[in-house]
Amino acid sequence: MPSFNYSARDLSGKMVTGTIVAGTAREATALLSGQELFPTKIVEQSAGGMSLFRGGKKKVKGQTMAVVYSQLASLLRSGVPMIRSLTLLGSQSTAPVLGEVMNEIKTRVEDGETLGDAMARYPGVFSDMAINMVRAGTEGGFLEDALDRVSVFTELQEDLKGRTVSAMAYPTFLFAVGTVVVSGLLVFFVPKFDKLFDRLRKKDEMPAMTEWLLVLSHFLQNWGWLILIAMLAGIVAIRMHLQTEAGKERADRWKLKIPVLGDILMNLSVARFCRVLGTLLGNGVPILKSLDISRSATGNRLLSQSIGDATDNIRSGESLAKPLGDSGYFPMAVVEMIRVGEESNSLDRVLPEIADSLEKRTFRRLDLFVRLLEPIMLLIMAIMVLAVVLALLVPVLKSSTTL
């Protein structure tokens, strides 16, 4: 059973604090009343940061969550009560973490919390977009449709991740193999030629390329372990920095500056924003609330900030297209289509079309980028190996001609 921290007053009016174990907050209140205590505040300990799920320590795969959203929508649409639906999902879950989360959400909903607020307690399991969509669906009376949309969005996002990972797997493998091969040559193979080149070195006929190669080889032999430790420490430091808000914002900014790939990532973020915004507007959600929800679906803090600025401008009476165009993150073609959609009062229909068009073009660019990346990686590997071979072969040939 969960534990609750409470503040209460006794019969004399004195403030009392402590901890009590109970199944729900309601039960905790009843137990305190039985002790002639009148609670003024009851907070579950897990809500204060002690839950394993709070802060994202435990996560669930996106594909699993897409199935959960779809099943919950089907159950609710079939007339199954919310509590019963959550109970079924918790008992049928094959992931222990998800089963426990669903059971805790069911308990919180029984205590009067909305589904969206209960989901917000587990950011490692439910995305911001899913939480905001569920909240909007609850308020607007289209919860089942909202859950279906979240399921579709989650599947699309996971499909994109899978395609990107599979596309980058081979180039990454080539880079790793090339690094290992060249490092092995420098550390174990190249030093064996050092004594063979003593004669050329004494005659001051050693090629500069070979001399630099030997220096690099000796450095890696003597200090390679230090470089490896520094690299590992750098990776750990970067990972820790990326956990902070400043680090996440800096990473989002760097992503957009990557040649070719930055434009691809930006277009995908814009497509997600357009699809979510169009869905919300189509279900009757007000524009300001729709913008506030859809900005969390972009996956990029810079783009989200520009959408937030656009929201402030809309409150002052401006159109949506102008501030989005001024941000510099939205392609001009997209801005023009949004402007036409606003003028014709068909923004809810135009935005999904924009998302479809952007995704198709972006996927083609991503496939082309990956296809070009593979031969580029092979070429880089070949040049690196050829440089090592030539640096060793030239002095050998020169030494043989002088004999």
C-alpha positions as CSV (number, residue, x, y, z in Angstrom):
1,M,0.0,0.0,0.0
2,P,1.2,3.6,-0.6
3,S,2.2,5.9,2.1
4,F,0.8,9.4,2.5
5,N,2.3,12.5,4.2
6,Y,-0.3,14.5,6.0
7,S,-0.8,17.7,7.9
8,A,-3.8,17.8,10.2
9,R,-5.2,19.5,13.3
10,D,-6.3,17.8,16.4
11,L,-9.3,18.7,18.6
12,S,-7.3,21.4,20.3
13,G,-6.4,23.0,17.0
14,K,-2.7,22.0,17.2
15,M,-1.0,21.2,13.8
16,V,0.2,17.6,13.5
17,T,2.2,16.1,10.7
18,G,3.1,12.5,10.0
19,T,2.8,9.6,7.6
20,I,0.0,7.1,7.3
21,V,-0.4,3.9,5.1
22,A,-3.6,3.6,3.2
23,G,-5.0,2.3,-0.1
24,T,-6.2,5.7,-1.3
25,A,-6.2,9.3,-0.2
26,R,-9.9,8.8,0.7
27,E,-9.0,5.9,3.0
28,A,-6.2,8.0,4.6
29,T,-8.7,10.7,5.3
30,A,-11.0,8.2,7.0
31,L,-8.2,6.8,9.1
32,L,-7.2,10.2,10.3
33,S,-10.7,11.1,11.2
34,G,-10.9,7.9,13.3
35,Q,-7.9,9.3,15.2
36,E,-9.8,12.6,15.8
37,L,-7.5,14.4,13.4
38,F,-8.8,16.8,10.7
39,P,-6.4,16.7,7.7
40,T,-5.6,19.9,5.9
41,K,-3.2,18.3,3.4
42,I,-2.6,14.7,2.2
43,V,0.1,14.0,-0.3
44,E,1.1,10.5,-1.5
45,Q,4.8,10.0,-1.1
46,S,5.2,8.8,-4.7
47,A,3.7,12.1,-5.8
48,G,6.6,13.9,-4.2
49,G,9.2,12.1,-6.2
50,M,9.7,8.7,-4.6
51,S,7.8,6.7,-7.2
52,L,10.0,4.6,-9.5
53,F,8.1,6.0,-12.4
54,R,8.3,9.7,-11.6
55,G,11.0,11.5,-13.5
56,G,11.1,8.9,-16.2
57,K,13.2,6.3,-14.4
58,K,11.0,3.5,-15.8
59,K,9.9,3.6,-19.5
60,V,7.7,1.6,-21.8
61,K,8.3,1.0,-25.5
62,G,6.4,3.3,-27.9
63,Q,4.9,0.4,-29.8
64,T,3.4,-1.0,-26.6
65,M,1.9,2.4,-25.7
66,A,0.4,2.7,-29.1
67,V,-1.5,-0.6,-28.6
68,V,-2.6,0.6,-25.1
69,Y,-4.0,3.8,-26.4
70,S,-5.9,1.9,-29.2
71,Q,-7.3,-0.7,-26.8
72,L,-8.4,1.9,-24.3
73,A,-10.2,3.8,-27.1
74,S,-11.9,0.6,-28.3
75,L,-13.1,-0.3,-24.8
76,L,-14.5,3.2,-24.0
77,R,-16.2,3.3,-27.4
78,S,-17.8,0.0,-26.7
79,G,-19.4,1.3,-23.6
80,V,-16.9,-0.2,-21.0
81,P,-16.6,2.1,-18.0
82,M,-13.3,3.9,-17.5
83,I,-12.4,2.1,-14.3
84,R,-13.1,-1.3,-15.8
85,S,-11.1,-0.5,-18.9
86,L,-8.1,0.6,-16.9
87,T,-8.4,-2.6,-14.8
88,L,-8.5,-4.8,-17.9
89,L,-5.5,-3.0,-19.4
90,G,-3.5,-3.4,-16.2
91,S,-4.3,-7.1,-15.8
92,Q,-3.6,-7.9,-19.5
93,S,-0.3,-6.0,-19.8
94,T,2.7,-8.2,-20.6
95,A,5.1,-5.4,-19.3
96,P,5.2,-5.4,-15.4
97,V,6.0,-1.7,-15.4
98,L,3.0,-0.8,-17.5
99,G,0.7,-3.1,-15.5
100,E,1.6,-1.4,-12.3
101,V,1.3,2.1,-13.8
102,M,-2.2,1.3,-15.2
103,N,-3.3,0.0,-11.7
104,E,-2.0,3.2,-10.1
105,I,-3.8,5.4,-12.7
106,K,-7.0,3.4,-12.0
107,T,-6.7,4.2,-8.3
108,R,-6.1,7.9,-8.9
109,V,-9.1,8.1,-11.3
110,E,-11.2,6.4,-8.6
111,D,-10.1,9.1,-6.2
112,G,-11.4,11.8,-8.6
113,E,-8.4,12.7,-10.8
114,T,-8.9,13.1,-14.5
115,L,-7.2,10.5,-16.8
116,G,-4.9,13.2,-18.2
117,D,-3.8,14.4,-14.7
118,A,-3.2,10.8,-13.6
119,M,-1.1,10.1,-16.7
120,A,1.0,13.3,-16.1
121,R,2.4,11.7,-13.0
122,Y,4.3,9.2,-15.1
123,P,6.3,11.2,-17.7
124,G,8.6,8.2,-18.4
125,V,5.6,6.3,-19.7
126,F,3.3,8.9,-21.3
127,S,4.5,11.6,-23.6
128,D,3.6,15.3,-23.2
129,M,1.7,15.1,-26.4
130,A,-0.4,12.1,-25.2
131,I,-1.2,13.7,-21.9
132,N,-2.3,17.0,-23.5
133,M,-4.3,15.2,-26.2
134,V,-6.1,13.1,-23.5
135,R,-6.8,16.3,-21.5
136,A,-8.2,18.0,-24.5
137,G,-10.3,15.0,-25.4
138,T,-11.7,14.8,-21.9
139,E,-12.6,18.4,-21.9
140,G,-14.0,18.4,-25.4
141,G,-15.9,15.1,-25.2
142,F,-13.9,13.3,-27.9
143,L,-11.6,11.2,-25.6
144,E,-12.0,8.0,-27.8
145,D,-11.0,9.9,-30.9
146,A,-8.1,11.6,-29.0
147,L,-6.8,8.2,-27.9
148,D,-7.0,6.8,-31.4
149,R,-5.1,9.8,-32.7
150,V,-2.4,9.4,-30.0
151,S,-2.1,5.7,-31.0
152,V,-1.6,6.6,-34.7
153,F,0.9,9.4,-33.8
154,T,2.8,7.1,-31.6
155,E,2.9,4.4,-34.2
156,L,4.1,6.9,-36.9
157,Q,6.8,8.2,-34.5
158,E,8.0,4.7,-33.7
159,D,8.0,3.8,-37.4
160,L,10.1,6.8,-38.1
161,K,12.5,5.9,-35.4
162,G,12.8,2.3,-36.7
163,R,13.4,3.5,-40.2
164,T,16.0,6.0,-39.2
165,V,17.8,3.5,-36.9
166,S,17.8,0.7,-39.6
167,A,18.9,3.2,-42.3
168,M,21.8,4.4,-40.1
169,A,22.8,1.0,-38.9
170,Y,25.1,0.1,-41.9
171,P,26.9,3.5,-42.1
172,T,27.4,3.4,-38.3
173,F,28.8,-0.2,-38.6
174,L,31.2,1.0,-41.4
175,F,32.4,3.9,-39.3
176,A,33.0,1.6,-36.2
177,V,34.8,-1.1,-38.3
178,G,36.9,1.6,-40.0
179,T,37.9,3.1,-36.7
180,V,38.9,-0.2,-35.2
181,V,40.8,-1.3,-38.3
182,V,42.8,2.0,-38.6
183,S,43.5,2.1,-34.8
184,G,44.7,-1.5,-34.9
185,L,47.0,-0.7,-37.8
186,L,48.5,2.3,-35.9
187,V,48.9,0.5,-32.6
188,F,50.0,-3.0,-33.6
189,F,51.3,-2.9,-37.2
190,V,52.9,0.4,-37.9
191,P,55.4,0.4,-34.9
192,K,57.1,-2.8,-36.4
193,F,58.4,-0.7,-39.3
194,D,60.1,1.9,-37.1
195,K,63.5,0.1,-36.9
196,L,63.4,-0.6,-40.7
197,F,63.4,3.1,-41.3
198,D,66.4,4.0,-39.2
199,R,68.7,4.2,-42.2
200,L,66.4,6.7,-44.0
201,R,66.0,8.7,-40.8
202,K,69.8,9.0,-40.4
203,K,70.1,10.2,-44.0
204,D,67.3,12.6,-43.4
205,E,65.4,11.0,-46.2
206,M,62.3,9.9,-44.2
207,P,59.1,11.2,-45.8
208,A,57.2,13.6,-43.6
209,M,54.0,11.6,-44.0
210,T,55.7,8.5,-42.6
211,E,57.3,10.4,-39.8
212,W,54.0,11.8,-38.7
213,L,52.4,8.4,-39.0
214,L,55.0,6.9,-36.7
215,V,54.7,9.7,-34.2
216,L,50.9,9.1,-34.1
217,S,51.5,5.4,-33.7
218,H,53.8,5.8,-30.7
219,F,51.5,8.3,-29.1
220,L,48.5,5.9,-29.4
221,Q,50.7,3.1,-28.0
222,N,51.8,5.1,-25.0
223,W,48.7,7.3,-24.4
224,G,45.9,5.5,-26.1
225,W,44.4,4.4,-22.8
226,L,44.3,8.0,-21.7
227,I,42.5,9.0,-24.8
228,L,40.0,6.2,-24.3
229,I,39.3,7.3,-20.7
230,A,38.9,10.9,-21.8
231,M,36.4,9.8,-24.5
232,L,34.4,7.8,-22.1
233,A,34.4,10.7,-19.6
234,G,33.3,13.1,-22.3
235,I,30.5,10.8,-23.3
236,V,29.3,10.6,-19.7
237,A,29.6,14.4,-19.2
238,I,27.6,15.0,-22.4
239,R,24.9,12.5,-21.4
240,M,24.6,14.3,-18.0
241,H,24.5,17.7,-19.6
242,L,21.7,16.5,-22.0
243,Q,19.6,15.7,-19.0
244,T,19.4,19.4,-18.1
245,E,17.1,21.9,-19.8
246,A,20.0,23.9,-21.1
247,G,21.6,20.8,-22.6
248,K,18.4,19.7,-24.3
249,E,17.9,23.1,-25.8
250,R,21.6,23.2,-27.0
251,A,21.2,19.7,-28.5
252,D,18.0,20.7,-30.4
253,R,19.9,23.7,-31.8
254,W,22.8,21.6,-32.9
255,K,20.5,19.1,-34.6
256,L,19.1,21.8,-36.8
257,K,22.6,22.9,-37.9
258,I,23.7,19.5,-39.2
259,P,24.0,19.7,-43.0
260,V,21.1,18.0,-44.8
261,L,20.0,16.1,-41.7
262,G,19.0,19.3,-39.9
263,D,16.5,20.2,-42.6
264,I,15.1,16.6,-42.5
265,L,14.6,16.7,-38.7
266,M,13.0,20.2,-38.9
267,N,10.6,19.1,-41.6
268,L,9.5,16.1,-39.6
269,S,8.9,18.3,-36.5
270,V,6.8,20.7,-38.6
271,A,4.8,17.8,-40.0
272,R,4.1,16.4,-36.5
273,F,3.0,19.9,-35.4
274,C,0.7,20.3,-38.4
275,R,-0.9,16.9,-38.0
276,V,-1.7,17.3,-34.3
277,L,-2.9,20.9,-34.7
278,G,-5.2,19.9,-37.6
279,T,-6.6,17.0,-35.6
280,L,-7.4,19.2,-32.6
281,L,-9.0,21.9,-34.7
282,G,-11.0,19.3,-36.5
283,N,-12.4,18.2,-33.2
284,G,-13.5,21.7,-32.2
285,V,-10.7,22.5,-29.8
286,P,-10.0,26.3,-29.7
287,I,-7.0,27.5,-31.6
288,L,-5.1,28.8,-28.5
289,K,-5.5,25.5,-26.6
290,S,-4.7,23.5,-29.8
291,L,-1.5,25.4,-30.3
292,D,-0.5,24.9,-26.7
293,I,-1.0,21.1,-27.0
294,S,0.5,20.7,-30.5
295,R,3.7,22.5,-29.6
296,S,4.6,19.6,-27.4
297,A,4.4,17.2,-30.3
298,T,7.2,18.9,-32.3
299,G,10.0,17.2,-30.3
300,N,12.2,20.3,-30.7
301,R,12.4,23.1,-28.1
302,L,13.3,25.8,-30.6
303,L,10.3,25.1,-32.7
304,S,8.1,24.8,-29.7
305,Q,9.3,28.2,-28.5
306,S,8.5,29.8,-31.8
307,I,5.0,28.3,-31.7
308,G,4.6,29.7,-28.2
309,D,5.5,33.1,-29.5
310,A,3.0,32.7,-32.3
311,T,0.3,31.9,-29.7
312,D,1.0,35.2,-27.9
313,N,0.7,37.0,-31.2
314,I,-2.6,35.3,-32.0
315,R,-4.0,36.5,-28.6
316,S,-3.3,40.1,-29.8
317,G,-5.3,39.5,-33.0
318,E,-2.6,38.5,-35.6
319,S,-3.0,35.5,-37.9
320,L,-1.1,32.2,-37.4
321,A,0.8,32.3,-40.6
322,K,2.7,35.5,-40.0
323,P,4.5,34.7,-36.7
324,L,5.2,31.2,-37.9
325,G,6.8,32.6,-41.1
326,D,8.8,35.2,-39.1
327,S,10.3,32.4,-36.9
328,G,12.4,31.1,-39.8
329,Y,11.7,27.5,-38.9
330,F,8.7,26.9,-41.2
331,P,9.2,26.5,-45.0
332,M,7.6,29.3,-46.9
333,A,5.4,26.9,-48.9
334,V,4.0,25.6,-45.6
335,V,3.4,29.2,-44.3
336,E,1.5,30.0,-47.5
337,M,-0.7,27.0,-47.3
338,I,-1.5,27.8,-43.6
339,R,-2.3,31.4,-44.7
340,V,-4.7,30.1,-47.4
341,G,-6.2,27.7,-44.9
342,E,-6.9,30.6,-42.5
343,E,-8.4,32.8,-45.2
344,S,-10.7,30.0,-46.4
345,N,-11.5,28.8,-42.9
346,S,-10.3,25.3,-43.7
347,L,-7.2,25.1,-41.5
348,D,-8.3,21.8,-40.0
349,R,-8.3,20.2,-43.4
350,V,-5.2,21.9,-44.8
351,L,-2.9,21.1,-41.9
352,P,-3.1,17.2,-42.3
353,E,-2.5,17.6,-46.0
354,I,0.6,19.7,-45.3
355,A,1.8,17.0,-42.9
356,D,1.3,14.2,-45.5
357,S,3.2,16.2,-48.2
358,L,6.0,17.1,-45.8
359,E,6.5,13.6,-44.6
360,K,6.5,12.1,-48.1
361,R,9.2,14.6,-49.3
362,T,11.2,14.2,-46.1
363,F,11.2,10.4,-46.3
364,R,12.5,10.6,-49.8
365,R,15.3,12.9,-48.8
366,L,16.2,10.7,-45.8
367,D,16.4,7.6,-48.0
368,L,18.6,9.6,-50.5
369,F,20.8,10.9,-47.6
370,V,21.4,7.3,-46.3
371,R,22.1,6.0,-49.8
372,L,24.8,8.6,-50.3
373,L,26.2,8.2,-46.8
374,E,27.1,4.5,-47.3
375,P,29.5,5.1,-50.3
376,I,30.9,8.2,-48.5
377,M,31.7,6.1,-45.5
378,L,33.4,3.4,-47.7
379,L,35.4,6.1,-49.4
380,I,36.6,7.6,-46.1
381,M,37.6,4.2,-44.9
382,A,39.5,3.5,-48.1
383,I,41.3,6.8,-48.0
384,M,42.4,6.3,-44.4
385,V,43.7,2.7,-45.1
386,L,45.4,3.9,-48.3
387,A,47.1,6.7,-46.4
388,V,48.5,4.3,-43.9
389,V,49.7,1.9,-46.6
390,L,51.3,4.6,-48.7
391,A,53.0,6.1,-45.7
392,L,54.7,2.7,-45.1
393,L,55.2,1.7,-48.7
394,V,57.0,4.8,-49.9
395,P,59.9,4.6,-47.5
396,V,60.2,0.8,-48.1
397,L,60.5,1.4,-51.9
398,K,62.9,4.3,-51.3
399,S,65.0,2.1,-49.0
400,S,65.2,-0.7,-51.6
401,T,66.4,1.6,-54.3
402,T,69.2,2.9,-52.2
403,L,70.6,-0.5,-51.5
